[in-house]
Amino acid sequence: PIFDTFITRDDWVPKVVQPPDVEGHSCVVWKDQIIVFGGTDRTHMFGDIWIFSIDNQRWRKVRTTGNVPLGRHSHCVTVWEDKMFIYGGFGLGGISSKDQTQTAQDKPQSSTLASGNPKTSKDKKPLQLESLDITNPSTWQRDDDTYQMIKCGVLDSMYCLNLATNYWREIKSPDGGGYIRNHSAVLYKSKIYYFGGCVVDGKTNQVRAFCCASDKWVPLSATNIEQTRNAMTMGEHTPTVRSGHTAIKHKNRMLIFGGRLNKISLSDKTFQYDFETKQWSPFETSYAPPARYNHTAIHWKGNMIVHGGCCLYESLAEPSTLSHSPSKIGTRSESRGGQSKVILNDCHALNIFTNIWRQVSFSRSISRMRHSAVCATEHGGGEGLQVMILFGGTDTVQTRNGGEVMKSVNSLTVVEFARKRVSQNS
C-alpha cells in the first residue's frame, strides 16, 4: 500500500553544482543515476546531459562526444539496455507549419530564430546540422566560416547516446517517425512505443513504434490496426488526438491519461493499448482527477501516480463534482493568448487492478507543470526506500508589484510513497 499523505523531502539538495532552471526536459533512471537531458528556461534551449548520483546525492555535467544533438524541449527519452534514445521535440533546426506551407508553394519561407526575431530565409527544408559549435543562438557556422540562420520548430530527429561511452550518434532512417513534440513514450520488450503529440499541422493520435535492436521504425499500419478517423467512434474506443498527456507501461499494455485535445478542451480519460493485439480500449475508472496536461505520471506496483500539470481555470470554476476548490489545488496564472491557467499541485493514484482513483496529499504543496518524475531507489540498488523524484518544471513566483508570473525552476524533491523499504527488483 501507499501513504494517504506523501512525505516530501528536500534533503537531496546539492550545494555546489546543479543544472539551470529548466522545463520541458526529460528525466530517466539508469542504474543508480538520474539522467536529465535538454529543456528550456523560456529564454535558452539546452542540449546538455546532467547526471544526479543517488549514492552521493550530487549533480555533475557530462561531457559527451560524437554527433551531439542540438538543444530541444518537449521531446521523449527512453533507456534500453545501456543506450538512451531521444526522439522529436521542439528546437534548433526544426520546421513549422508555415515552413511546410511555403515550401509547398515554392516561396521563400519565414522563420523564427532561437532569439525570437523574425527573419527570412531561402532555405526550403529543415537544416541538416551536424557541427558541435554554435556561435550564438541565431546563426550556425558553415565549413567555409560563413554563417547561416538556424530556425526553431518541430523536430523529427532521433539520437542514441551510449551511456557506457557517452558517445552520441544520429539514427537516420528513410521511414522515420516524422516531426513531433509533446508526445509520450514507453518501452515494451525491445521496442519504444510513441503516442500522440503535436505534429507540424496539428495533433495526432497515432502509435509509432521503434525497434531499438535494429534501429528501424515499425510500419504505422502494424501499430494502428483498425484505427478510424470517424469522429463518432474516435473518443469511445480510440483516444482522440492530443498532446501533453502521459503514458505508463503495465504488463503488456500502455495506459495513457489526460492531455490537451485542442485550444479549449482537456481530457480526464484513461485509455489502454494492448501491445500484442495493437488495439485500443477505454479504461473505465472512478473518481478521476480534473482534466489536465503537461503533468507527470509514474508506475509503481500497480499504481499510476499522477502529479501536477496545468488546466484551464474556467473548467475548474464551473460547477463540478470536485471536492476541492481551484485555490486549493494550484496557483492561477495568465498565459499567452489571454487564457487563465492553473498550475496544479495535486497528486492522484490510480489503482490499475480496481480502476479507482484516489487523491493523495503532499506534506508540502508543490505546484508544477512541464516537470519530470521518476521512480528510484534511495541509497543505491538492492534493498532501499523507493521514492518518486520530481525535478524542474514551471512554477509561479511573486513579482514586486504583487502579481504572479510563470518561471522555470531547478528544484529536486524526494517524495516517499511506500510504507516500507522494498527491493528495487520487487
C-alpha positions as CSV (number, residue, x, y, z in Angstrom):
1,P,0.0,0.0,0.0
2,I,0.9,3.6,-0.4
3,F,0.7,6.6,2.0
4,D,-2.5,8.7,2.2
5,T,-0.1,11.6,2.5
6,F,3.1,11.5,0.5
7,I,6.1,12.8,2.5
8,T,8.2,15.3,0.6
9,R,11.8,16.0,1.4
10,D,14.5,18.4,0.2
11,D,17.5,16.6,1.8
12,W,18.8,15.8,-1.7
13,V,19.6,19.5,-2.4
14,P,23.0,19.8,-4.0
15,K,25.2,22.5,-2.5
16,V,27.6,23.3,-5.4
17,V,27.0,22.3,-9.0
18,Q,23.4,21.9,-10.3
19,P,21.5,22.2,-13.6
20,P,20.0,25.5,-14.7
21,D,16.3,26.3,-14.3
22,V,14.6,24.1,-16.8
23,E,11.2,22.9,-18.1
24,G,10.2,20.6,-20.9
25,H,13.2,18.4,-20.2
26,S,13.5,14.6,-19.9
27,C,14.5,12.5,-17.0
28,V,15.2,8.8,-16.8
29,V,16.8,6.4,-14.3
30,W,19.8,4.2,-15.3
31,K,21.5,2.1,-12.7
32,D,21.9,4.4,-9.7
33,Q,21.8,7.6,-11.7
34,I,19.1,10.0,-12.7
35,I,19.9,11.4,-16.2
36,V,18.4,14.8,-17.3
37,F,18.6,16.0,-20.9
38,G,17.5,19.1,-22.7
39,G,14.8,21.5,-21.8
40,T,14.4,25.3,-21.8
41,D,14.3,28.1,-19.3
42,R,12.0,30.1,-21.6
43,T,15.0,32.0,-23.0
44,H,17.5,29.3,-23.9
45,M,17.3,25.8,-25.2
46,F,19.6,23.2,-23.7
47,G,21.2,20.1,-25.1
48,D,23.3,19.2,-22.0
49,I,23.4,15.9,-20.1
50,W,23.2,16.2,-16.3
51,I,23.5,13.2,-14.0
52,F,22.4,13.1,-10.4
53,S,24.0,10.3,-8.4
54,I,21.6,8.7,-6.0
55,D,24.5,7.4,-3.9
56,N,26.4,10.6,-3.2
57,Q,23.4,12.9,-3.9
58,R,25.4,15.2,-6.2
59,W,25.0,16.6,-9.7
60,R,27.6,16.5,-12.5
61,K,27.5,17.7,-16.0
62,V,28.6,15.1,-18.5
63,R,30.9,15.7,-21.4
64,T,29.8,13.8,-24.5
65,T,31.3,13.2,-27.9
66,G,30.1,12.2,-31.4
67,N,27.2,13.7,-33.3
68,V,25.8,15.7,-30.3
69,P,22.1,16.8,-30.7
70,L,21.2,20.5,-30.5
71,G,19.1,22.0,-27.7
72,R,15.5,21.0,-27.6
73,H,12.5,20.6,-25.3
74,S,9.2,18.7,-25.3
75,H,11.0,15.6,-26.6
76,C,10.9,11.9,-25.3
77,V,13.8,9.9,-23.9
78,T,13.8,6.2,-23.3
79,V,16.6,3.9,-22.0
80,W,17.1,0.4,-23.4
81,E,20.0,-1.6,-22.1
82,D,22.9,0.8,-22.0
83,K,21.5,3.1,-24.7
84,M,19.4,6.3,-24.3
85,F,17.2,7.2,-27.3
86,I,16.0,10.8,-27.9
87,Y,13.2,11.4,-30.4
88,G,11.4,14.6,-31.5
89,G,10.8,17.7,-29.6
90,F,10.9,21.4,-30.4
91,G,14.3,23.0,-31.0
92,L,17.0,24.3,-33.3
93,G,16.8,23.0,-36.8
94,G,13.1,22.2,-36.7
95,I,10.2,23.0,-39.0
96,S,6.9,24.8,-38.6
97,S,3.6,24.7,-40.4
98,K,4.4,28.0,-42.1
99,D,7.6,26.5,-43.4
100,Q,5.7,23.5,-44.8
101,T,3.1,25.6,-46.5
102,Q,5.6,28.0,-48.1
103,T,7.8,25.1,-49.1
104,A,4.9,23.6,-51.0
105,Q,4.3,26.9,-52.7
106,D,8.0,27.1,-53.6
107,K,8.3,30.5,-51.9
108,P,11.0,31.8,-49.5
109,Q,9.9,30.9,-46.0
110,S,9.7,32.9,-42.9
111,S,11.3,31.5,-39.7
112,T,11.7,32.4,-36.1
113,L,15.2,32.2,-34.7
114,A,16.1,30.9,-31.2
115,S,16.4,34.6,-30.2
116,G,12.8,35.2,-31.2
117,N,13.5,37.7,-34.0
118,P,11.6,37.1,-37.3
119,K,13.9,36.6,-40.3
120,T,13.5,35.4,-43.8
121,S,15.4,32.6,-45.4
122,K,15.7,31.0,-48.9
123,D,16.0,27.5,-47.3
124,K,13.1,25.3,-48.1
125,K,13.9,22.3,-46.0
126,P,14.9,21.8,-42.3
127,L,18.6,22.4,-41.8
128,Q,20.8,19.4,-41.5
129,L,23.0,20.4,-38.6
130,E,25.9,18.2,-37.5
131,S,28.6,20.6,-36.2
132,L,29.3,20.9,-32.5
133,D,29.8,24.7,-32.3
134,I,27.1,27.3,-32.1
135,T,28.5,30.8,-32.1
136,N,25.2,32.3,-31.0
137,P,21.5,31.3,-30.8
138,S,20.6,32.6,-34.2
139,T,23.5,31.6,-36.5
140,W,25.3,28.4,-37.5
141,Q,28.9,28.2,-38.7
142,R,29.5,26.6,-42.1
143,D,32.6,24.8,-43.1
144,D,33.7,27.8,-45.1
145,D,33.5,30.1,-42.0
146,T,30.3,31.8,-43.1
147,Y,27.1,31.7,-41.2
148,Q,23.5,30.6,-41.9
149,M,20.3,31.0,-40.0
150,I,19.0,28.4,-37.6
151,K,15.3,28.3,-37.1
152,C,13.4,26.6,-34.3
153,G,10.5,24.3,-34.8
154,V,9.2,20.7,-34.5
155,L,11.9,18.1,-34.8
156,D,11.9,14.6,-36.4
157,S,15.4,13.6,-35.4
158,M,16.4,10.6,-33.3
159,Y,19.7,10.3,-31.5
160,C,21.2,7.5,-29.4
161,L,23.6,8.0,-26.5
162,N,25.8,5.1,-25.4
163,L,25.7,5.5,-21.7
164,A,28.9,3.5,-21.2
165,T,31.0,5.6,-23.5
166,N,29.0,8.9,-23.6
167,Y,29.1,8.8,-27.4
168,W,26.2,10.2,-29.5
169,R,25.1,9.0,-32.9
170,E,22.1,10.1,-35.0
171,I,19.8,7.5,-36.3
172,K,18.8,8.2,-39.8
173,S,16.0,6.1,-41.4
174,P,14.1,6.7,-44.6
175,D,10.9,5.6,-42.9
176,G,11.4,7.9,-39.8
177,G,8.7,8.6,-37.3
178,G,8.0,12.2,-38.5
179,Y,8.0,15.6,-36.9
180,I,6.5,15.5,-33.4
181,R,6.7,17.1,-29.9
182,N,4.8,16.8,-26.6
183,H,4.3,13.1,-27.2
184,S,4.7,10.1,-24.8
185,A,6.9,7.1,-24.9
186,V,7.1,3.7,-23.1
187,L,9.4,0.7,-23.6
188,Y,8.0,-2.8,-24.2
189,K,10.5,-5.5,-24.8
190,S,12.9,-4.0,-27.3
191,K,10.5,-1.5,-28.9
192,I,9.7,2.1,-27.9
193,Y,6.0,3.0,-28.4
194,Y,5.3,6.7,-29.0
195,F,1.8,8.0,-28.8
196,G,0.1,11.3,-29.7
197,G,1.7,14.7,-29.7
198,C,1.9,17.8,-31.8
199,V,2.9,17.4,-35.5
200,V,3.6,20.1,-38.0
201,D,0.0,20.8,-38.9
202,G,-1.9,19.9,-35.7
203,K,-2.1,16.9,-33.3
204,T,-2.1,13.2,-33.8
205,N,-3.4,10.0,-32.1
206,Q,-1.2,7.5,-33.9
207,V,1.0,5.0,-32.3
208,R,4.6,4.8,-33.6
209,A,7.0,2.0,-32.7
210,F,10.8,2.0,-33.0
211,C,12.9,-1.2,-32.7
212,C,15.9,-0.4,-30.6
213,A,17.8,-3.6,-31.6
214,S,17.6,-2.9,-35.4
215,D,17.3,0.9,-35.4
216,K,14.2,0.6,-37.6
217,W,10.7,2.0,-37.4
218,V,7.7,-0.3,-37.4
219,P,5.2,0.5,-40.2
220,L,2.3,2.6,-38.9
221,S,-0.2,0.1,-40.3
222,A,1.2,-2.5,-37.9
223,T,0.7,-0.4,-34.8
224,N,-2.6,1.3,-35.7
225,I,-4.8,-1.7,-36.6
226,E,-8.4,-0.7,-37.4
227,Q,-7.8,2.9,-36.2
228,T,-10.6,5.0,-37.5
229,R,-10.8,8.7,-38.2
230,N,-14.6,8.7,-37.7
231,A,-15.4,11.2,-35.1
232,M,-18.4,9.2,-33.9
233,T,-16.2,6.3,-32.7
234,M,-12.9,8.1,-32.1
235,G,-13.5,9.0,-28.5
236,E,-15.2,5.8,-27.5
237,H,-12.6,3.1,-28.3
238,T,-9.6,5.1,-29.6
239,P,-8.2,8.2,-27.8
240,T,-8.7,11.4,-29.8
241,V,-5.7,13.5,-31.0
242,R,-3.9,15.0,-28.0
243,S,-0.6,16.3,-26.7
244,G,0.9,16.9,-23.2
245,H,-0.6,13.6,-21.9
246,T,1.3,10.9,-20.0
247,A,1.8,7.2,-20.6
248,I,3.0,4.3,-18.4
249,K,3.5,0.6,-19.1
250,H,1.8,-2.1,-17.1
251,K,2.5,-5.7,-18.2
252,N,1.5,-6.0,-21.9
253,R,-0.4,-2.7,-22.2
254,M,0.2,1.0,-22.3
255,L,-2.1,3.3,-20.2
256,I,-2.4,7.0,-21.2
257,F,-4.1,9.7,-19.2
258,G,-5.1,13.3,-19.8
259,G,-3.7,15.6,-22.5
260,R,-4.8,18.7,-24.4
261,L,-7.2,17.9,-27.2
262,N,-7.4,21.5,-28.7
263,K,-7.2,25.1,-27.5
264,I,-10.1,24.9,-25.2
265,S,-10.5,21.2,-24.3
266,L,-8.5,18.9,-22.0
267,S,-9.1,15.2,-21.1
268,D,-9.6,13.4,-17.9
269,K,-10.0,10.0,-19.5
270,T,-7.8,6.9,-19.4
271,F,-7.2,4.6,-22.3
272,Q,-5.2,1.3,-22.7
273,Y,-3.3,0.0,-25.7
274,D,-2.5,-3.7,-25.9
275,F,1.0,-4.3,-27.3
276,E,0.2,-7.8,-28.5
277,T,-3.2,-7.1,-30.3
278,K,-2.3,-3.5,-31.2
279,Q,-5.8,-2.5,-30.1
280,W,-7.1,0.4,-28.1
281,S,-9.9,0.2,-25.5
282,P,-11.3,2.6,-22.8
283,F,-10.0,2.1,-19.3
284,E,-13.1,3.0,-17.3
285,T,-12.2,4.5,-13.9
286,S,-14.0,6.0,-10.9
287,Y,-13.2,9.4,-9.2
288,A,-11.0,10.6,-12.0
289,P,-9.0,13.8,-11.2
290,P,-9.6,17.1,-13.0
291,A,-8.6,17.2,-16.7
292,R,-5.0,18.3,-17.3
293,Y,-1.9,18.3,-19.5
294,N,1.8,18.8,-19.0
295,H,1.7,16.7,-15.9
296,T,3.8,13.7,-14.8
297,A,2.9,10.0,-14.3
298,I,5.0,7.1,-13.0
299,H,4.1,3.4,-12.4
300,W,4.7,1.8,-9.0
301,K,3.4,-1.6,-8.0
302,G,0.1,-1.4,-9.9
303,N,-0.5,2.3,-9.3
304,M,-0.3,5.1,-11.8
305,I,0.7,8.1,-9.8
306,V,-0.1,11.5,-11.4
307,H,1.2,14.8,-10.2
308,G,0.7,18.4,-11.1
309,G,0.2,19.7,-14.6
310,C,-1.9,22.5,-16.0
311,C,-5.6,23.1,-16.5
312,L,-7.8,25.9,-17.6
313,Y,-9.2,27.9,-14.7
314,E,-12.6,28.2,-16.3
315,S,-13.0,24.5,-16.4
316,L,-12.4,24.3,-12.6
317,A,-14.6,27.4,-11.8
318,E,-17.6,25.8,-13.3
319,P,-19.9,23.7,-11.1
320,S,-18.5,20.2,-10.9
321,T,-18.2,17.2,-8.6
322,L,-14.8,18.2,-7.3
323,S,-14.5,18.0,-3.6
324,H,-11.8,20.8,-3.6
325,S,-11.7,24.4,-4.8
326,P,-9.4,25.6,-7.5
327,S,-7.5,27.7,-5.0
328,K,-6.5,24.5,-3.1
329,I,-5.2,22.5,-6.0
330,G,-2.9,25.0,-7.7
331,T,-1.9,28.6,-8.5
332,R,-3.6,30.7,-11.1
333,S,-1.6,32.5,-13.8
334,E,-2.2,34.3,-17.1
335,S,-0.5,32.9,-20.1
336,R,-0.1,33.8,-23.7
337,G,-3.3,34.1,-25.6
338,G,-5.2,35.5,-22.7
339,Q,-6.1,32.1,-21.3
340,S,-6.2,31.8,-17.5
341,K,-4.5,28.6,-16.3
342,V,-3.9,26.8,-13.1
343,I,-0.6,25.1,-12.3
344,L,-1.7,22.2,-10.3
345,N,-0.2,20.9,-7.0
346,D,-2.5,17.9,-6.5
347,C,-1.5,14.2,-6.7
348,H,-3.7,11.2,-7.6
349,A,-3.1,7.5,-7.6
350,L,-4.9,5.1,-9.9
351,N,-5.1,1.5,-8.7
352,I,-4.8,-0.4,-12.0
353,F,-6.4,-3.5,-10.5
354,T,-9.5,-1.8,-9.1
355,N,-9.7,1.1,-11.6
356,I,-10.3,3.5,-8.8
357,W,-8.5,6.9,-8.4
358,R,-7.9,8.4,-5.1
359,Q,-6.3,11.8,-4.2
360,V,-3.2,11.8,-2.0
361,S,-1.7,14.7,-0.2
362,F,1.8,16.0,-0.1
363,S,3.3,17.0,3.3
364,R,4.4,20.2,1.4
365,S,2.5,21.7,-1.5
366,I,4.3,21.5,-4.8
367,S,2.8,23.3,-7.8
368,R,4.4,22.2,-11.0
369,M,3.9,21.6,-14.7
370,R,6.3,20.6,-17.6
371,H,8.4,18.9,-14.9
372,S,9.8,15.4,-14.7
373,A,9.1,12.5,-12.3
374,V,10.9,9.1,-12.0
375,C,10.7,6.2,-9.6
376,A,14.1,5.4,-8.0
377,T,15.5,3.5,-5.0
378,E,17.2,5.7,-2.4
379,H,20.7,4.7,-1.3
380,G,21.5,2.8,-4.4
381,G,20.4,-0.6,-5.8
382,G,19.3,-3.6,-3.8
383,E,17.4,-3.0,-0.6
384,G,16.3,0.6,-0.2
385,L,13.5,3.0,0.0
386,Q,11.6,3.5,-3.2
387,V,10.8,7.2,-3.8
388,M,9.4,9.5,-6.5
389,I,11.8,12.2,-7.6
390,L,10.4,15.4,-9.0
391,F,12.7,17.8,-10.9
392,G,12.5,21.1,-12.6
393,G,9.4,22.4,-14.4
394,T,7.3,25.6,-14.3
395,D,6.0,27.3,-11.2
396,T,4.6,30.7,-10.4
397,V,6.6,33.3,-8.5
398,Q,5.6,36.5,-6.9
399,T,6.6,39.8,-8.7
400,R,7.5,43.0,-6.9
401,N,4.1,44.5,-7.6
402,G,2.3,41.6,-6.1
403,G,1.4,39.7,-9.2
404,E,2.5,36.2,-10.4
405,V,4.5,35.1,-13.4
406,M,5.4,31.6,-14.6
407,K,9.1,30.7,-14.2
408,S,11.3,27.7,-14.8
409,V,12.8,26.1,-11.7
410,N,15.6,23.6,-10.9
411,S,14.5,22.2,-7.6
412,L,14.7,18.5,-6.9
413,T,12.2,17.0,-4.4
414,V,12.1,13.5,-3.0
415,V,8.6,12.1,-2.4
416,E,8.1,9.0,-0.2
417,F,5.1,6.9,-1.1
418,A,6.0,3.4,0.1
419,R,5.1,2.2,3.6
420,K,8.2,0.1,3.9
421,R,11.6,-0.4,2.4
422,V,11.4,-2.5,-0.7
423,S,13.7,-4.2,-3.2
424,Q,14.3,-2.4,-6.4
425,N,13.5,-5.6,-8.3
426,S,10.2,-6.4,-6.4
